[in-house]
Amino acid sequence: MSAANKFNVRKFKRTDGLSLILTAILTAIASEAKMIPFYGENFRFGLGSIIFILFIFIWPPASYVRTGVATGITVVCFRVFEDLITGFAPFGTSVITHLPAFLFYLLVALVFSFLKIEKYKTSPFLLGACAAGAEFIGNSAEYLLRYWLPEHTHLGFKEWSLLAGLALFRSYFVVGLYSSITVSEQKKRMQKMLGVGSELYVETLYLQKSMDHIEQITASSHDLYRKLKKENLQELSVQALRISQEIHEVKKDSQRILAGLSKISVQERNERVLLSDICVFVISANENYSELLKKKIIFDVSLSIDFETDQQIPLLALLNNLTANAVEAIEKTGEINLKVFGDSMFIYFVVKDSGKGIPPEDLSLIFEPGYTTKYSDQGVAATGIGLSHVQDVVHHLHGEIQVRSSSDGTVFTVQIPTIRIRKEVE
C-alpha cells in the first residue's frame, strides 16, 4: 500500500471514529430529555433516537451495526452511571432496567444496514417510512423485552398504537430536519458553483475575443510572409512564416482551453434555477462583500416576474458585477436596489445605488477596457475590465445596457429579449 493510500485510510478511520463517538455521546445526553408514556414502567421516549437517526442521515457511518452497538452501550452506561450518582437504584438493578435500551439502537442500526438506507435519501417519503419502520421494530423489541422483566405491567392495543404513532411522528420529524439541512447545503453548493461558473463564463468571452484578435494577427503575418517572399527577401519571409506558425499554435492552445471552459460552463447550466434564485445569490454574495468592506448597506430586491432560466451563468456574471460596483460606489452607508420586471418581449434588470455617482465626462468611457476610478490603498489602479465584460455579456445575450448617474447615485438598466434567457418548457 502506498504512503498516500495509508494516509487516506488513517484519515478515513479518524473521521469515522469521530462520527461514532459524537453520535454515541450526544445520543446518550439527548436521551435524558424524555417522557414516560406508560405509567409505572421504565420504558421512555427521549430525544436520543432523534439525534441518533439524524446523525446517521447527515454523517453516514462506515458500519451501521458498529455505530448502533457503540451508541447502545454508551446510553446504557450513561444511565447506569446516573443511577449510581443519584442513588436511584443499585448497580445490578440499574443494568437490568436500562439494558433493553441497547436493543433499540442495535436493531435500528441493523434495519438501516439491511435496507441500505442511503439509497432512499433522495425520496423523503420512503426515507421517513424506512426510519419509522426501523424505530417501530426497535421500540417494539425493547418493549417486549421489558414485558418479560418483572417490572412490566401493561401490554395491549393502546401501547402498540402509541409505539407506531410516535415512530411515524419522530421519523418524519427527523426527515424534515434532515431535508431542511440538505436543501440549505445544496443551495450553498449551487451558489458556489454558479459563482465559479460565472467567472469562467466571463473569461470564456474574453478568451473568445482574444482568439478573434489572434486570427487577425495570424492572417496579417501570413500575408506579410507572402509579400516578403514575393520580394525575394528570403530570410525575412522565413522569419515571418515562423511567427505565423507560432501564432497558429497559440491559437490552437487557446481553442483547447476555450473548449474546456465552455464545457464547464454548459455543465453548470444544467441546474434548475429561477430568476429569483439568481437575485438571492447576488444579494447574498454582495451582503458579504459589503461587510468585508465594513460598509452598512441596505439591499432591496423587487421582482414582478419570475421563471426558470438556462442562462444563469451569464446573468449571475453581469448582475454580480453591477451590484459589486454599486457596493464599491457607496462610501460608508447607503442603499442598493435590484429590480426585475418585464413581459413576453423583454426582461429588464435595474441596479440602482445611492453612491457618489459617475462624473458626466466619464459616462462615455465606463465600458472601455482599462477605465477605472478605483484604486487600492497603495494607489494601484484596478484592472477596469468589469463593466467592459458586463457589456460583452449583455451583447452576447442580444441585449442593451444603459446608465444614468448623478450626485445622488447611479442606475444601470439592462434590457434583454425574454426569449434569450427564458428556458423553454419541454
Secondary structure, 3 states (H helix, E strand, C coil): CCHHHHHHHHHHHHHHHHHHHHHHHHHHHHCCCEECCCCCCCCCEECHHHHHHHHHHHCCCCCHHHHHHHHHHHHHHHHHHHHHHHCCCCHHHHHHHHHHHHHHHHHHHHHHHHHCHHHHCCCHHHHHHHHHHHHHHHHHHHHHHHHCCCCCCCCCHHHHHHHHHHHHHHHHHHHHHHHHHHHHHHHHHHHHHHHHHHHHHHHHHHHHHHHHHHHHHHHHHHHHHHHHHHCCCHHHHHHHHHHHHHHHHHHHHHHHHHHHHHHHHHHHCCCCEEHHHHHHHHHHHHHHHHHHCCCEEEEEEEECCCCEECCHHHHHHHHHHHHHHHHHHCCCEEEEEEEEEECCCEEEEEEEECCCCCCHHHCCCCCCCCCCCCECCCCCECCCCHHHHHHHHHHHCCCEEEEEEECCEEEEEEEEEHHHHECCCC
